[in-house]
Amino acid sequence: MSRDPRFKFRLYVAGETQNSARANANLTAFCAAHLPHRHEIEVVDVLQEPRRAMADSVFMTPTLIKLAPKPNRRLIGTLSQPQLLLETLGLET
Amino acid sequence: MILETSTLPTQKSKEIAALIETLNQTQKRLEELTAGEVDSIVDREGHAFFLRRAQEELRQSESARQAAILNALPAQVALLDAEGVIISVNESWGQPGTANVLQGPGFGVGQNYIEICEQVMGDCSQEGQAAARGIRQVLEGEAGEFSLEYPCHSPTEKCWFRFTVTPVSSDHLAGAVVMYVNISERMVADEQLRSKTALLEAQLDSTLDGILVVNNEGKMILQNKQMIDLWNQPADIAVEIDHRRRLKWITSQVKNSKKFSERVAQLYARPDEIARDELELINGKYLDRYTAPVIGRDGKHFGRIWVYRDITERRRAAKELDELSIRTARRERLLSTALASMSDFAQIYDQSGHILFVNQPLLDLWGLTLEEVLGKNLSELGYAPELANKLNRQLQSVFETGQEVTDETPYTSPTGATGYYEYIFSPALSAEGKVDFVVGSTRDVTQRKTAEVEIRFNEQRYRSLVQATTAIVWDTPASGEFTAEQPGWTAFTGQSFEELRGWGWLNAIHPEDRAETVRVWSAAIAQGSSYEVEHRMQVPDKTYRNMLVRGVPILGEDGAIRQWIGIHTDITERKKLEHQFLRAQRMESIGTLAGGVAHDLNNILAPILMSIEILKLTTKDPDTTEILKTIETSAKRGADIVRQVLSFARGLESQRIEVQPKHLLGDVESIIKGTFPKNIQFEISVPRDVWTIEGDPTQIHQILLNLSVNARDAMPNGGKLAVIVENCVLDEHYSAMNLQAKAGRYVAINVSDTGSGMPQRIIEKIFEPFFTTKELGKGTGLGLSTVMAIVKSHGGLINVNSEPGKGTTFKVYLPAMGNSSQTPEEDDVSQLPRGNGQTVLVIDDETSILTITGRTLRAFGYKSLTAVDGAEGVAMYAQNANDIAVVVTDMNMPIMNGMATIRALLRMNPMMKIVAASGLNVNGDAEKLAEMGVTNSLVKPYTAEALLSALHQILKTPSNAAGGALHGQ
């Protein structure tokens, strides 16, 4: 039983655009490497569900929101820099 | 509505231009800020605006993807709009060489494809019409999709196409995608498949099997008539190309539908699998199903073949066979168990005598297993050749004649069990009445046989016993009549089996006894009690014997009488004895009576006798004197009789006084002369110096009288009676010879006659009480027994010598008085004449005499040789002629008697000195002997003194021819 907290992510994308696709890929890889078995990724397509973007005050895609653990954090972009990701998610060792 | 730019008021257009510029700048700036990482902007209302780059990308990728997809398809694809106008096509569309019915000018983009199709001419015009219709239906939403397959052959090859129309969106009319796929390959493949199975087609209708071929697309390629009939496919199912429908129907016909479908699906899913199984249909049919993949020449998999065969019958037959074999197996097991539990040994043989079956007990007896014996002949199984041949011959005869054969035989099994066996070979007939095989059943009867043997042995013993016994043993069944041979009865009575059988045996019974016998016998039978009776039975010489009969019943196991066994015992002698005993008792009582009477008579006679004496004195008349003498004689006779009676009545109470033999003999003489017939000569001799006898005069008188009477009776035609008395010393040697005698001095009284004599067997019996050779009533048979009793009571002894036709001599020795005045000098043993070592040959048939005489001779200086009969004597003499000085031979020997022996000896040596020893003291022999020159004789039994003096005498004389006095010591 892991005492490490479980990470919840929500990634906002716009269809199959390049950046969005890249962001998705990068996130998945990152989670697999650094948060194995303790992450959740939800992908929301703003084209399909525009209201959710409004609810989360998302106005750019791709946008990653860390829902858990608190505090919430927000990252916009392709998520190509793992170091930045680590800092933002507070996972620096 | 968007206005044209030229008519827009300047302000609006300016605003629009400025907004557009702003939009542009914004986009640019956003891109800079986000380093190109952002694709879209999402406004407050959630609408996403793609940034320029993303838009571009999207568009490009979208179309590229679409185009890539479309072009990758091995099909010609065109996108139509809702009206049927071609919006786009893929690369394949319109390619040359793709014999596409709708090969129109150009690619057709922008043209209405529906119209194109409708306008197709020629071979494919029908298809064109159908296609157009299909497109319209799909565009208008009437059909979900449309497909059409059609051939379109070129001169060089065969082509088929599949034309499909699919709507773009399922929920609103947005156009359709039309596609042509070249399915020639598949169709060719299908045709190949068909040609491949064409070979089968030829056989299809001739085969009984139902054949179905389904290709990989689930289409029925072929199915034969049997397939239709086998399943009873309804017409619409039968023609169905789409096998799925058929399969569904078939599944419904099968009993275990679920399992069936699963299996079928499995088989279709594994194209290479070959399988065989059985199906049971709901109508009760059974089908054998075989399925295999169908592979083309090029190794490509085309489909699956299914072969069905109706095995209902076969299955039923198999089931019946199964049941039959179960029943048969059960019967076999029953039979086997029955055979095994039998203690009898069972075998089954075939025509050639080979074993078809043998039960366990016999296998155990042989020590073999069933495998080892099956098919073998008895000769191969350790049977002795003779026995095996006999059994095989018997088996053959059963096969040939159909008659069963029974026999028994001893047999020793390989396991070492020896026994006696009874067996039957029975024929087992086939349905046509022929002998199929022979069943042998063998039983161990060893015990019964040994029992039989024992019974026979016992019966043998019984019979031997019966024969050995002198009584008659007989047996009857419970009814009491004779039903079997009675050897004992037949031997005794002389009645044959025929005569004695039934109640015939009664004829052998004395008539007076028959009634009683029948009465007692019948009662015994009726009551089952033992049977006892006395009756007289007739023997072959017609006389009757008295028989005591005893019979007992023999009970069977059930308690009923099985048979009677009886014994007849001859009690004639006993009855005689009883008679005699009774008579003796009578005699005794008479005797007692007589004693009394006699006493009285004595008293009566005494005065008479006395008176006669007186009268004799007083009379001078000769006649009177004569008369007186007669009276006196009579009276005296009367007195004598009385006395005799008295002595008899008194028994043997005796006194011991000195008795003068002379006086005694005087009395006897007078009686004899007075009473005996005139034709009997009488001689009496009593020496002067005779000793006195210590005894009872009356009794001694009795002896003399009885002997004399016997002598008289033995000479009915006259003869000579001699009574000679002499002194006698019986020495130890004599007493050794004659066991009755004590050594001492005796007076010997010899009474001899020249009468008929007696054979040896009579002599043995004469002293027995009641024994008489006279007829019943004549003579009491007590005479000699009285004599014997008297002699014994005096301590004397009596000897008899008799020769039939010659005469008889009785010798009575009575002890002499101890201190007689005339006692002669005691014979000093030392004065007896001794020998000088001469050899004496003694011949006598009595070995005791030989022994004693030999001893005596040796004791007195002789050597002795002995011979037990005349022949031996002669032989001995022949061997030892020079040594033998004198021969002493008994005259009375069997076979070669003394006379013959003497003659033989004298022939050998006329000068032979011979002494004849004889028990008879009468003249006949003496004369003959004297003629031969034998004058020396010895009277048997002889004392040592007599023997020695005789020898002395004879040896003294130079030859035996010299006269010698007759010695009688």
Boltz contact constraints between the chains, C-beta under 6 A:
constraints:
  - contact:
      token1: [A, 14]
      token2: [B, 39]
      max_distance: 6.0
  - contact:
      token1: [A, 14]
      token2: [B, 40]
      max_distance: 6.0
  - contact:
      token1: [A, 14]
      token2: [B, 48]
      max_distance: 6.0
  - contact:
      token1: [A, 17]
      token2: [B, 39]
      max_distance: 6.0
  - contact:
      token1: [A, 17]
      token2: [B, 54]
      max_distance: 6.0
  - contact:
      token1: [A, 17]
      token2: [B, 57]
      max_distance: 6.0
  - contact:
      token1: [A, 17]
      token2: [B, 58]
      max_distance: 6.0
  - contact:
      token1: [A, 18]
      token2: [B, 57]
      max_distance: 6.0
  - contact:
      token1: [A, 19]
      token2: [B, 37]
      max_distance: 6.0
  - contact:
      token1: [A, 19]
      token2: [B, 39]
      max_distance: 6.0
  - contact:
      token1: [A, 20]
      token2: [B, 39]
      max_distance: 6.0
  - contact:
      token1: [A, 46]
      token2: [B, 42]
      max_distance: 6.0
  - contact:
      token1: [A, 46]
      token2: [B, 48]
      max_distance: 6.0
  - contact:
      token1: [A, 47]
      token2: [B, 48]
      max_distance: 6.0
  - contact:
      token1: [A, 50]
      token2: [B, 46]
      max_distance: 6.0
  - contact:
      token1: [A, 50]
      token2: [B, 47]
      max_distance: 6.0
  - contact:
      token1: [A, 51]
      token2: [B, 46]
      max_distance: 6.0
  - contact:
      token1: [A, 53]
      token2: [B, 42]
      max_distance: 6.0
  - contact:
      token1: [A, 53]
      token2: [B, 46]
      max_distance: 6.0
  - contact:
      token1: [A, 54]
      token2: [B, 46]
      max_distance: 6.0
  - contact:
      token1: [A, 58]
      token2: [B, 42]
      max_distance: 6.0
  - contact:
      token1: [A, 59]
      token2: [B, 41]
      max_distance: 6.0
  - contact:
      token1: [A, 59]
      token2: [B, 42]
      max_distance: 6.0
  - contact:
      token1: [A, 60]
      token2: [B, 38]
      max_distance: 6.0
  - contact:
      token1: [A, 60]
      token2: [B, 41]
      max_distance: 6.0
  - contact:
      token1: [A, 61]
      token2: [B, 39]
      max_distance: 6.0
  - contact:
      token1: [A, 61]
      token2: [B, 40]
      max_distance: 6.0
  - contact:
      token1: [A, 77]
      token2: [B, 37]
      max_distance: 6.0
  - contact:
      token1: [A, 78]
      token2: [B, 37]
      max_distance: 6.0
